[in-house]
Amino acid sequence: MLKPIYAISRIAEILNADAKLVDEQSVIEYLVIDSRSVLVPENSLFFALSSHRDGHEFIKDAYSKDIRNFVITDEKYFNKYSNCNFLLVGDVLKALQKLAIYHRNQFDLKTIGITGSNGKTIVKEWLYQLLITDFNIVRSPKSYNSKIGVPLSVWQIDAEDTLGIFEAGISAVNEMDLLAEIIQPQIGILTNIGEAHAEGFSSKREKLIEKLKLFKDTELFIYSPDYVSEINFKELPGKKQFSWSSKQGADLRIIAVEPIEGNCYLRAIYQDREIECMLPFKDKASIENGMICWATLLALGYAPDQADLRLEKLSHVSMRLELKNGINQCSIIDDSYSADISSLAIALDFLNQQNQHPKKTVILSELFETGKDDLDLYTEIADLLSQKKVNRLIGIGPHIANYATLFKFETQFFNDTNAFIEAFPGLHFNHETILVKGARRFEFGRISKLLTQKIHDTVLEIDLNAMVGNLQFYRSKIKPGVKIMAMVKAFSYGSGSFEIANLLQFHKVDYLAVAYADEGIALRKAGITLPIMVMSPEESAFEAIIKHNLEPEIYSLEILNSFLNALSDYDFNYPIHIKIDSGMHRLGFDNAEIESLSILLKNNQRLKVQSIFSHLVASGEAEHDGFTQHQIEKFKVISTKLINVLSYKPLLHIANTSGISRWADGQMDMVRLGIGLYGFDAALQNNRGLQTVMVLKTTVTQVKILDAGETVGYSRRGVMPKGGKIATVKIGYADGYSRAFGNGVGKMLINGQLVPTIGSICMDMTMLDITEIDVKAGDEAIVFNQQHTIMQLADDINTIPYEILTNISQRVKRIYFYE
């Protein structure tokens, strides 16, 4: 067992609780503090925490979601729910923390603790990216760093984990000792000491001393002397210290910070010699966080060259954003729930990823609790918006309006959200990307609703962070210098077009590949500048291919001669890609055609062979390894023949997604990453290491109660001998939900429970048998997600995930999440 088994009776002992138990052996795996977030109710323990509202008020809702284990302070609930386990404690929060401490003590886990005023989450996530190839890492989810978040983070530890990375945040004195006891870090990282949450401390020194309590028992403490000037060196924690600074002497002394084409080149003195690294960022906060990560790698014993290689591949970390289709051909980035400088910078980076519209508009509320006075704050915001090339600002709130003159581009200001909504009919939004960024109190969700296209109630949610995570997963597997071609054909496997391509371009893949010319043309019109290979070029599209600088796959002598004819008016080396048939027997040159091909290519001034490639037939299946090896060897022989007649060496590539995972010898100069980006790899057991990218969901339109013997759907194929309840949901075969899922073959998740289809799948609707559960119109139905996976759906109808994904209709609206 990976995690200790905690029966509810054992937890009662750990917490020294007065217990009322109806099932002493009920096993607890999940700790729940929000009744809206329940994964496995039968194994969940609900803590009735009190903050803005009394957590006991949500026991009813948790009970309705089948939770039967509760930690409470009010014993009146003992008699309200006779079939539940209740643990009565004096303080629910302290009980949560006590349980986390007990759980932490069950593991001898190497742990990194992170605290500071800013940058904790970014540093944590970047260290995860940097160290994941060497450790099984458990880390704080998102920014779970509070007296509630830290216990929930530590509860995730299991026996497979070899490294924990946890962040801790405090807002007052006497808070850190408990978090230190929960985390128990051997390695400590102080990010910085700024003005955030300063109101809880009498001085910066008091704040620093409180934060340093996290590291009182650490073996290694990593810090910048720039942020600890209020204390003496002897007061620093840790048996060993490692320092970094760009301003004064340190173990890692940064001596140069040079922006280079969106990146940042750093040079430093370390162990009396000069070292360097490249960060794929250029904003100030990211550079500092990158320095912290650089120092951490070196302090942990990584060689400077190895640290440089890893740092260069870091990807952005952000909070949750939603990208939606908007009115008047606009794209809406909805970040209407929070606003601060760091998350604004992240949102603006995402805004700049989306190049489909030339105009960029930001609707921004005023910001609070930043620790800055208004002049400094809005000067910084104005500079940030200018740096990010924002064309228009719509500011909401009286304070931001007072500093209108700081913004040197088109602006409009409104006193509050209601004023904006009243003026909305007279405002003009057309063919632009609009970032909606507001503090919660401004209720910017109302603005986002006005701007967003009315959508079909069936939506495909795409987690762009998960996709980036999968990209990074494969980057960690390829050798240094090997390029990545990302497959975005077939509407990016059903997930989108320019939205996905923009993300991949932003994260520096080397090539994109589409099936047909019109897909590539659409990407060019959306601002994609990466090289794009067209895998099935039609002769009728050659002129358009050349016009839009697309690169055709050449798979036969006939298509080559036709393309040469199309190039007759051009006098340059046009890039093409030569496809070799090494065993797929679909498209490509056979060995017998290589001599004729060589004659055409030799000294041809109108063509440049950008790459030579082939396709593996069964790279993910061990039973066909002999054939895969044969394909690789055959490809090497044929490609060598072609290279010998050229005056240069093209890129060679044969490895697909599973080939990256299983065939290091097949990586060559470039790999083609396809379905792995979306979370599937036949070479990985249960897709281990990959993240779920897509969730398909719909809604219940109507619930019906049927009598015994009544039938459901076309041809009366759905029969209810004993009667029962059905729910009709808004998805059918026109949306891509195959008719093969009918008559109980398919299942959907409603309120956390799987329910089967009944009757035939209709064009626009599906009926579900919900006899055993409580469902109402408007409830959400999950077609697939992390729990009910696409793999399961594919197995149910004897197909593959590719088909499930690519069948999802274009009329199903895509919403893109970026966290």
C-alpha positions in Angstrom: 0.0 0.0 0.0 1.4 3.3 -1.1 -0.3 5.4 1.6 -1.0 4.2 5.2 -4.6 3.0 5.6 -6.4 5.2 8.0 -9.7 3.8 9.4 -11.9 6.4 10.8 -11.5 4.8 14.2 -7.7 5.3 13.9 -8.1 8.9 13.0 -10.4 9.4 16.0 -7.5 8.1 18.2 -5.0 10.4 16.4 -7.2 13.4 17.0 -8.2 12.3 20.5 -11.8 13.0 19.4 -15.1 12.1 21.0 -16.4 9.8 18.3 -19.8 8.7 17.2 -19.0 5.8 14.8 -21.4 3.7 12.8 -18.7 2.2 10.7 -15.4 2.0 12.5 -13.5 0.6 9.5 -14.5 3.3 7.0 -11.3 4.0 5.2 -10.2 7.7 4.7 -8.1 8.7 1.7 -9.3 12.2 1.0 -9.6 15.3 3.3 -12.4 17.6 2.1 -12.9 21.2 3.2 -15.2 22.3 0.4 -18.5 20.4 -0.1 -18.4 21.4 -3.8 -15.1 19.5 -4.3 -15.7 15.8 -3.7 -14.0 13.1 -5.7 -14.6 9.8 -3.8 -17.2 10.5 -1.1 -17.0 7.1 0.6 -13.4 7.6 1.4 -13.6 11.3 2.2 -13.4 13.0 5.6 -15.2 16.4 5.7 -13.7 19.1 8.0 -16.4 21.6 9.0 -14.0 24.6 9.1 -15.1 28.0 10.1 -13.8 31.1 8.4 -16.1 33.5 6.7 -18.9 31.0 7.2 -19.5 28.2 9.6 -18.4 25.0 7.9 -21.2 23.1 9.7 -23.6 24.9 7.4 -22.2 22.7 4.5 -22.6 19.4 6.2 -26.0 19.0 4.5 -24.5 19.5 1.1 -21.6 17.2 1.8 -24.1 14.6 3.0 -26.1 14.9 -0.2 -22.9 14.1 -2.1 -22.6 10.9 -0.1 -19.9 11.9 2.4 -20.4 10.0 5.6 -17.4 11.0 7.7 -17.2 14.4 9.4 -15.0 16.3 11.8 -17.1 18.8 13.8 -17.3 20.9 16.9 -21.1 20.9 17.3 -22.4 17.6 18.7 -26.0 18.4 17.6 -25.1 16.7 14.3 -24.7 13.4 16.1 -28.5 12.9 16.0 -29.2 14.7 12.7 -27.5 12.1 10.5 -27.7 8.7 12.2 -25.8 6.8 9.4 -22.6 8.9 9.6 -19.3 8.9 11.5 -18.7 12.0 13.5 -15.5 13.1 15.2 -16.1 15.8 17.8 -13.1 18.1 18.4 -12.4 21.4 20.1 -11.0 23.0 17.0 -11.5 21.7 13.5 -8.6 23.5 12.0 -6.2 22.2 14.7 -7.6 18.7 14.1 -6.7 19.0 10.4 -3.2 20.2 11.2 -2.7 17.5 13.8 -3.7 14.8 11.4 -1.3 16.2 8.8 1.6 16.2 11.3 0.9 12.6 12.1 0.8 11.6 8.4 4.0 13.5 7.7 5.8 11.6 10.5 5.1 8.3 8.8 7.6 9.2 6.0 11.3 9.8 5.9 10.9 12.1 3.0 13.5 14.6 1.6 11.6 17.9 1.7 12.1 21.4 0.3 10.2 24.2 2.2 9.7 27.5 0.5 8.5 30.8 1.9 8.8 34.5 1.1 6.6 37.4 0.2 6.3 36.6 -3.5 7.3 33.9 -6.0 6.7 30.9 -3.8 4.3 29.1 -6.2 6.4 29.9 -9.2 9.7 28.7 -7.6 7.9 25.5 -6.4 6.5 24.8 -9.8 9.8 25.5 -11.6 11.7 23.2 -9.1 9.1 20.6 -9.9 9.9 21.0 -13.6 13.7 21.0 -13.0 13.8 18.0 -10.6 11.0 15.7 -11.9 13.4 13.6 -13.9 15.3 12.6 -10.8 12.6 12.3 -8.1 9.0 11.2 -7.6 7.8 14.6 -6.4 4.8 15.5 -4.2 4.2 19.2 -4.1 1.7 21.8 -2.9 -1.3 22.1 -5.3 -1.4 25.5 -6.9 -0.7 28.0 -4.1 -1.8 25.9 -1.2 0.5 27.5 1.4 -1.8 28.6 4.2 -2.6 27.0 7.6 -5.3 25.1 5.7 -3.4 24.6 2.4 -0.2 23.2 3.9 -2.0 20.3 5.8 -3.9 19.4 2.6 -0.6 19.5 0.6 1.3 17.2 3.1 -1.6 14.7 3.2 -0.8 13.9 -0.5 2.5 12.2 0.5 2.7 8.5 -0.2 5.5 5.9 -0.1 6.5 6.3 -3.7 7.4 10.0 -3.2 11.2 10.7 -2.9 11.0 14.5 -2.7 8.4 16.9 -1.3 8.2 20.6 -2.3 5.9 22.6 -0.2 5.3 26.3 0.2 4.3 28.1 3.3 2.7 31.5 3.6 1.9 33.5 6.7 0.2 36.8 7.5 0.9 37.3 11.2 3.3 36.3 14.0 3.2 32.9 15.6 1.9 31.1 12.5 5.0 29.6 11.1 6.0 27.2 13.9 3.0 25.0 13.1 3.6 25.0 9.4 7.3 24.0 10.0 6.1 21.1 12.1 3.8 20.0 9.3 6.3 20.3 6.5 9.6 19.4 8.3 11.9 20.7 5.5 15.5 19.5 5.3 16.1 22.2 2.6 14.8 25.7 2.9 14.4 28.4 0.3 13.6 32.1 1.0 12.3 33.7 -2.1 12.2 37.4 -1.0 10.8 39.7 1.7 8.5 42.3 0.3 5.5 44.3 1.3 2.8 41.6 0.8 0.9 40.9 4.0 3.0 43.4 5.9 0.0 44.5 7.9 0.4 41.5 10.2 3.8 42.5 11.4 5.3 45.4 13.4 8.4 45.6 11.2 10.2 43.9 8.3 12.5 42.3 10.8 9.7 40.7 12.7 8.2 39.4 9.4 11.6 38.0 8.4 12.2 36.3 11.7 8.8 34.7 11.6 9.3 33.4 8.1 12.7 32.0 8.9 11.1 29.8 11.6 10.2 27.4 8.7 13.9 26.6 8.4 14.9 26.3 12.0 15.8 22.6 11.6 17.0 22.6 8.0 20.2 21.0 6.8 20.5 23.6 3.9 19.2 27.1 3.7 19.2 28.9 0.3 18.7 32.7 0.4 19.8 36.1 -0.9 21.6 38.4 1.5 19.7 41.2 -0.1 16.6 40.1 1.8 18.1 39.3 5.2 19.9 42.5 6.0 17.7 43.0 9.1 19.3 40.2 11.0 22.9 39.0 11.8 24.5 36.3 9.8 24.6 34.1 13.0 20.8 34.3 13.1 20.5 32.6 9.7 19.0 29.1 10.0 20.4 25.9 8.5 23.5 23.8 9.2 24.7 25.0 5.8 23.8 28.1 3.8 24.0 28.8 0.1 23.5 32.5 -1.0 22.8 34.2 -4.3 22.8 37.8 -5.3 23.1 40.2 -8.2 24.1 43.1 -5.9 26.7 41.8 -3.4 29.0 38.9 -2.7 27.4 35.5 -2.6 28.0 31.8 -3.4 26.3 32.5 -6.7 27.2 36.0 -7.7 25.2 37.1 -10.7 27.4 39.5 -12.7 25.3 40.0 -15.9 21.6 39.9 -16.9 21.2 40.3 -20.6 17.8 40.1 -22.5 18.1 38.1 -25.8 15.1 37.7 -28.0 12.5 37.1 -25.3 15.0 35.1 -23.2 17.4 36.2 -20.5 21.1 35.3 -20.5 22.7 35.2 -17.0 26.4 35.1 -16.1 27.7 34.5 -12.6 30.7 33.7 -10.5 30.4 30.3 -8.8 33.3 28.5 -7.0 35.8 31.0 -8.4 34.8 30.5 -12.0 32.3 32.1 -14.5 29.2 30.1 -15.3 26.1 30.9 -17.4 22.5 30.0 -18.0 19.6 31.0 -20.2 16.1 31.6 -18.9 13.2 31.5 -21.3 11.7 34.7 -19.7 12.5 38.4 -19.6 10.3 39.9 -16.9 11.9 40.9 -13.7 9.9 38.6 -11.4 10.6 35.6 -13.5 14.3 36.4 -13.7 14.6 36.6 -9.9 12.7 33.4 -9.5 14.9 31.8 -12.1 18.0 32.9 -10.1 16.5 31.2 -7.0 16.1 28.0 -9.0 19.6 28.3 -10.4 21.0 28.6 -6.9 18.9 25.7 -5.7 20.2 23.4 -8.4 23.8 24.3 -7.7 23.3 24.0 -3.9 21.8 20.5 -4.5 25.0 19.5 -6.3 24.0 19.8 -9.9 26.8 20.7 -12.3 26.5 24.2 -13.9 26.1 22.8 -17.4 23.4 20.5 -16.3 21.6 23.3 -14.5 21.8 25.5 -17.6 20.2 22.8 -19.8 17.3 22.4 -17.4 16.7 26.1 -16.8 16.5 26.8 -20.5 13.5 24.5 -20.8 11.4 26.0 -18.0 7.8 26.9 -18.9 5.6 29.6 -17.6 3.4 28.9 -14.6 0.2 30.8 -14.2 -3.2 30.8 -12.4 -6.4 29.7 -14.0 -7.5 31.6 -17.1 -10.2 30.8 -19.6 -10.0 31.4 -23.3 -13.4 31.6 -25.0 -14.9 32.7 -28.3 -16.4 36.2 -27.9 -18.9 38.4 -29.7 -18.0 40.0 -33.0 -15.1 37.5 -33.7 -13.3 38.4 -30.5 -11.3 36.1 -28.3 -12.0 36.5 -24.5 -9.4 35.6 -21.9 -11.5 35.4 -18.7 -9.5 36.0 -15.5 -12.3 37.7 -13.7 -11.7 36.3 -10.2 -8.4 37.8 -9.0 -6.1 40.7 -9.7 -2.5 41.3 -8.5 0.7 42.3 -10.2 2.2 38.9 -10.6 -1.0 37.2 -11.9 -1.6 40.2 -14.2 1.9 39.6 -15.7 1.0 36.0 -16.3 -2.3 36.9 -17.9 -0.6 39.4 -20.2 1.9 36.7 -21.2 -1.1 34.5 -22.2 -2.7 37.4 -24.0 0.4 37.7 -26.1 0.4 34.0 -26.9 -2.9 34.5 -28.7 -1.9 36.1 -32.0 -5.1 35.6 -33.9 -6.2 39.3 -33.6 -3.9 42.3 -34.1 -5.6 44.4 -31.4 -5.2 43.6 -27.7 -7.5 45.1 -25.1 -7.3 44.8 -21.3 -10.3 45.4 -19.0 -8.8 45.8 -15.6 -10.1 46.6 -12.1 -8.1 48.5 -9.6 -5.8 46.4 -7.4 -5.8 46.0 -3.7 -3.5 44.8 -1.0 -0.3 45.1 -3.1 1.7 46.9 -0.4 2.4 49.8 -2.9 1.0 53.3 -2.9 -1.3 54.1 -5.9 1.3 56.1 -7.9 3.9 53.4 -7.8 1.3 50.7 -8.4 -0.3 52.2 -11.5 3.1 53.4 -12.8 4.2 49.8 -12.7 0.9 48.6 -14.3 1.2 51.2 -17.1 4.8 50.1 -17.8 3.7 46.5 -17.8 0.9 47.1 -20.3 3.2 49.1 -22.6 5.8 46.3 -22.4 3.2 43.8 -23.4 2.0 45.9 -26.3 -1.5 46.4 -25.1 -3.5 48.6 -27.5 -6.4 49.6 -25.2 -7.1 49.7 -21.5 -10.6 49.9 -20.0 -10.0 50.7 -16.3 -12.7 50.1 -13.7 -12.6 51.8 -10.3 -12.1 55.3 -9.1 -8.4 54.9 -8.1 -7.2 53.6 -11.4 -9.0 56.5 -13.2 -7.0 59.0 -11.1 -3.9 57.9 -12.9 -5.2 57.9 -16.5 -2.3 60.1 -17.7 0.2 57.3 -17.0 -1.3 55.1 -19.8 0.1 56.2 -23.2 -2.4 54.4 -25.3 -6.2 54.2 -25.9 -8.0 54.3 -22.6 -11.5 54.4 -21.1 -12.4 54.5 -17.4 -15.6 53.7 -15.5 -16.3 54.2 -11.8 -17.6 50.6 -11.3 -18.8 47.5 -13.1 -22.4 48.8 -13.3 -21.2 51.9 -15.1 -19.4 49.8 -17.6 -22.4 47.5 -18.2 -24.6 50.5 -18.7 -22.2 51.9 -21.3 -21.7 48.5 -23.0 -24.1 48.9 -25.9 -22.1 52.0 -27.1 -18.7 50.4 -26.8 -17.1 48.7 -29.8 -15.4 45.3 -29.6 -14.5 43.7 -32.9 -11.8 41.3 -34.0 -9.6 41.7 -30.9 -8.3 39.7 -28.0 -9.8 40.9 -24.7 -8.3 40.1 -21.3 -10.8 40.5 -18.5 -8.9 40.8 -15.3 -10.6 41.8 -12.1 -10.5 41.5 -8.3 -13.4 39.4 -7.0 -15.3 42.4 -5.5 -15.8 43.9 -8.9 -17.8 40.9 -10.1 -16.1 40.9 -13.5 -17.9 37.6 -14.3 -20.8 39.9 -15.4 -18.5 41.6 -17.9 -17.2 38.3 -19.2 -20.7 37.1 -19.8 -21.5 40.1 -21.9 -18.5 39.6 -24.1 -18.7 35.8 -24.5 -20.6 34.2 -27.3 -23.6 32.3 -26.3 -22.5 28.7 -26.3 -24.0 25.3 -26.8 -24.3 23.6 -23.4 -21.9 20.9 -24.4 -18.3 22.1 -24.1 -14.9 20.6 -24.4 -12.6 22.1 -21.7 -8.9 22.1 -22.7 -6.3 22.5 -19.9 -3.4 24.3 -21.6 -1.2 23.9 -18.5 -1.6 20.1 -18.7 -0.6 20.2 -22.3 2.5 22.2 -21.5 3.2 19.7 -18.7 3.0 16.9 -21.3 5.3 18.8 -23.6 7.8 19.2 -20.8 7.5 15.5 -20.0 8.6 14.6 -23.5 11.3 17.3 -23.5 12.8 15.6 -20.5 13.0 12.4 -22.5 14.8 13.6 -25.6 18.5 14.2 -26.0 20.0 17.7 -26.0 19.7 19.3 -29.4 16.8 17.1 -30.7 14.0 19.2 -32.1 10.3 18.7 -31.6 7.7 18.7 -34.4 4.2 19.0 -32.8 1.3 17.5 -34.6 -1.7 19.8 -34.8 -3.5 18.1 -37.7 -7.2 17.4 -37.5 -8.0 20.5 -35.5 -5.2 19.6 -33.1 -6.8 16.2 -32.4 -10.1 17.8 -31.8 -8.8 20.3 -29.3 -8.6 23.5 -31.3 -6.6 25.2 -34.0 -4.7 28.5 -33.4 -5.3 28.3 -29.6 -3.1 25.2 -29.4 -0.6 26.3 -32.1 -0.1 29.6 -30.3 0.6 27.8 -27.1 3.1 25.5 -28.7 4.7 28.4 -30.5 5.0 30.2 -27.2 6.6 27.2 -25.6 9.2 26.9 -28.4 8.5 23.8 -30.3 10.5 23.7 -33.5 7.9 22.7 -36.1 4.2 22.2 -36.5 2.6 19.6 -38.8 -0.9 19.7 -40.3 -2.7 17.3 -42.6 -3.9 19.7 -45.3 -2.9 23.1 -46.7 -6.0 24.9 -45.5 -5.1 24.0 -41.9 -1.7 25.6 -42.3 -3.2 28.7 -44.0 -5.6 29.2 -41.1 -2.6 29.0 -38.7 -0.6 31.6 -40.7 -3.6 33.9 -40.7 -3.8 33.5 -36.9 -0.2 34.8 -36.5 1.7 31.5 -36.4 5.2 32.0 -37.7 6.7 28.5 -36.9 7.7 26.3 -39.8 4.6 24.2 -40.8 4.8 20.9 -42.6 1.8 19.9 -44.7 1.5 16.1 -44.7 -1.1 15.7 -47.4 -0.5 18.5 -49.9 -3.0 18.6 -52.8 -1.7 19.7 -56.1 -4.5 22.3 -56.4 -3.2 23.9 -53.2 0.5 24.3 -54.2 0.2 28.0 -55.1 -1.4 28.7 -51.7 1.3 26.6 -50.0 4.0 28.7 -51.5 2.2 31.9 -50.8 1.8 31.1 -47.1 5.3 29.7 -46.7 4.1 26.2 -45.9 6.4 23.2 -46.4 4.9 20.2 -48.3 5.6 16.5 -47.6 6.8 14.9 -50.8 5.9 11.2 -50.9 6.1 10.3 -54.6 7.9 11.2 -57.8 4.5 12.4 -59.2 3.9 14.8 -56.4 7.5 16.0 -56.6 7.3 16.8 -60.3 4.0 18.6 -59.8 5.5 20.7 -57.1 8.6 21.5 -59.2 6.2 22.7 -61.9 4.5 25.0 -59.4 7.9 26.4 -58.5 8.8 27.2 -62.1 8.4 30.9 -61.6 10.5 30.9 -58.4 14.3 30.9 -58.1 15.0 29.8 -54.5 15.6 26.8 -52.3 12.0 26.0 -51.3 11.8 23.7 -48.2 10.3 20.3 -48.6 10.1 17.1 -46.5 10.8 13.7 -48.1 8.7 10.8 -46.8 10.3 7.3 -46.8 8.1 4.2 -46.6 10.0 2.0 -44.1 7.1 -0.4 -43.4 3.9 1.5 -42.9 3.0 1.1 -46.6 0.7 4.1 -46.6 2.7 7.0 -48.2 6.3 7.4 -49.0 9.2 6.5 -51.4 10.2 2.8 -51.6 13.8 1.8 -51.8 13.4 1.1 -55.5 12.5 4.8 -56.1 15.5 6.3 -54.3 17.8 6.4 -57.3 15.2 8.3 -59.4 14.5 10.6 -56.5 18.2 11.2 -56.0 18.6 12.3 -59.7 15.8 14.9 -59.2 17.1 16.2 -56.0 20.8 16.4 -56.9 21.9 20.0 -57.6 18.3 21.2 -57.8 18.4 24.9 -57.0 14.6 25.3 -56.5 14.3 22.8 -53.6 15.9 22.3 -50.2 15.2 19.1 -48.4 14.4 20.3 -45.0 13.9 16.9 -43.6 13.8 13.2 -44.4 11.4 11.1 -42.3 9.4 8.0 -41.9 6.7 6.7 -39.7 6.9 3.9 -37.1 4.1 1.3 -37.3 4.1 -0.1 -33.8 6.6 1.7 -31.6 4.5 1.4 -28.5 4.0 -2.4 -28.7 6.8 -4.7 -27.4 5.7 -7.6 -29.5 6.6 -5.7 -32.7 10.0 -4.4 -31.4 11.9 -6.5 -34.0 9.9 -4.8 -36.8 10.4 -1.4 -35.3 14.2 -1.9 -35.2 14.0 -3.1 -38.8 12.2 0.1 -39.7 14.8 2.3 -38.0 17.7 0.5 -39.7 16.0 0.6 -43.1 15.3 4.3 -42.7 19.0 5.0 -41.8 20.1 3.2 -44.9 17.8 5.0 -47.3 18.3 8.4 -45.8 22.0 8.0 -46.0 21.7 7.4 -49.8 19.8 10.6 -50.1 22.2 12.6 -48.0 25.1 11.4 -50.1 23.7 13.2 -53.2 22.9 16.4 -51.3 25.4 19.1 -50.4 24.0 19.4 -46.9 22.4 17.2 -44.2 18.6 17.5 -43.7 16.9 16.8 -40.4 16.1 13.1 -39.9 13.1 12.0 -37.9 11.1 8.8 -37.5 10.1 8.7 -33.8 6.4 9.4 -33.0 5.0 9.8 -29.4 5.6 6.2 -28.4 8.9 6.2 -30.2 10.1 9.0 -28.0 9.2 6.9 -24.9 10.7 3.6 -26.0 13.2 4.1 -28.8 16.0 6.5 -27.8 17.9 5.3 -30.9 15.1 6.6 -33.0 15.2 10.2 -31.8 17.8 11.3 -34.5 17.5 15.0 -35.3 13.9 15.6 -34.5 10.9 13.8 -33.0 7.2 14.1 -33.9 5.0 14.6 -30.8 1.3 14.0 -31.4 -1.2 12.2 -29.1 1.3 12.4 -26.2 0.6 16.2 -26.0 -3.0 15.3 -25.3 -2.2 12.8 -22.5 -2.0 9.5 -24.3 0.9 7.2 -25.0 0.6 3.5 -25.8 4.1 3.0 -24.5 3.3 4.2 -21.0 1.4 2.1 -18.6 -1.8 4.0 -17.8 -0.2 7.0 -19.5 2.0 7.4 -16.4 3.6 10.8 -16.1 1.1 12.4 -18.5 -1.7 14.8 -17.5 -5.3 14.8 -18.7 -5.8 17.7 -21.1 -9.5 17.5 -22.0 -12.8 17.2 -20.3 -16.0 16.9 -22.3 -19.2 17.9 -20.4 -22.8 18.6 -21.1 -25.9 19.4 -19.1 -29.2 17.6 -18.2 -32.1 19.1 -20.1 -34.9 17.2 -18.5 -35.6 14.4 -16.1 -38.5 11.9 -16.6 -40.1 9.2 -14.5 -41.2 6.2 -16.5 -43.5 3.4 -15.6 -42.6 -0.3 -15.7 -42.4 -1.6 -19.3 -42.0 1.8 -21.0 -39.4 2.3 -23.7 -36.9 5.0 -24.5 -35.7 6.4 -27.8 -35.9 5.5 -31.5 -37.0 2.0 -32.4 -37.9 1.5 -28.7 -34.5 0.0 -28.0 -34.3 1.3 -24.5 -36.5 -0.8 -22.2 -37.2 -0.2 -18.5 -39.0 -3.4 -17.3 -39.3 -2.1 -13.8 -39.7 1.6 -14.7 -37.4 4.3 -13.3 -35.9 7.7 -14.1 -34.1 8.9 -17.2 -32.2 12.1 -17.9 -31.8 13.7 -21.3 -28.5 15.4 -21.9 -27.4 17.8 -24.6 -25.0 15.7 -26.7 -25.6 13.3 -29.6 -23.9 11.8 -32.6 -23.8 15.2 -34.3 -21.5 16.3 -31.5 -19.3 13.3 -31.9 -20.8 11.0 -29.3 -21.0 7.8 -31.3 -24.2 5.8 -31.8 -22.1 2.9 -30.6 -22.4 4.2 -27.1 -26.1 3.6 -27.1 -28.1 0.9 -25.1 -25.9 0.9 -22.0 -22.5 0.7 -23.7 -21.6 4.2 -22.8 -21.7 5.9 -19.4 -21.4 9.4 -18.0 -20.7 10.9 -14.6 -23.4 12.8 -12.9 -22.9 14.0 -9.4 -19.9 11.8 -9.1 -21.6 8.6 -10.2 -21.5 6.7 -13.4 -24.8 6.2 -15.1 -25.4 4.2 -18.3 -27.0 5.3 -21.6 -30.4 3.9 -22.4 -31.9 3.6 -25.9 -30.2 4.8 -29.1 -28.0 7.9 -29.2 -29.9 10.7 -31.0 -28.4 13.3 -33.3 -28.4 16.0 -30.6 -29.4 14.2 -27.4 -28.6 11.1 -25.3 -30.8 9.5 -22.6 -29.3 8.2 -19.4 -30.7 5.8 -16.8 -30.5 7.7 -13.5 -32.9 5.5 -11.5 -30.5 5.1 -8.6 -29.4 8.8 -8.1 -30.8 12.2 -7.5 -30.5 14.4 -10.7 -32.2 17.6 -11.8 -32.4 19.6 -14.9 -29.3 21.8 -15.3 -27.0 19.3 -13.6 -23.6 18.6 -15.2 -22.9 15.4 -17.0 -19.3 14.4 -17.7 -18.7 12.5 -20.8 -15.0 12.0 -20.0 -12.5 13.5 -17.6 -9.6 12.3 -15.3 -11.8 9.7 -13.6 -13.9 8.5 -16.5 -11.2 8.5 -19.1 -11.1 8.7 -22.9 -9.3 5.3 -22.7 -12.3 3.8 -21.1 -14.6 5.2 -23.7 -12.4 3.9 -26.5 -12.4 0.5 -24.9 -16.2 0.5 -24.6 -16.6 0.8 -28.4 -13.5 -1.1 -29.4 -11.6 1.9 -30.9 -8.7 4.2 -30.0 -8.5 7.6 -28.2 -7.6 9.3 -31.5 -11.0 8.5 -32.9 -12.9 9.7 -29.8 -11.0 13.0 -29.8 -11.1 13.8 -33.5 -14.8 12.9 -33.7 -15.8 15.8 -31.4 -17.8 18.1 -33.5 -16.8 21.7 -34.3 -20.1 22.8 -32.9 -19.0 21.7 -29.5 -17.5 24.9 -28.0 -14.0 24.8 -26.8 -13.0 26.6 -23.6 -9.3 26.8 -22.8 -8.0 26.9 -19.2 -4.6 28.3 -18.3 -3.7 28.1 -14.7 
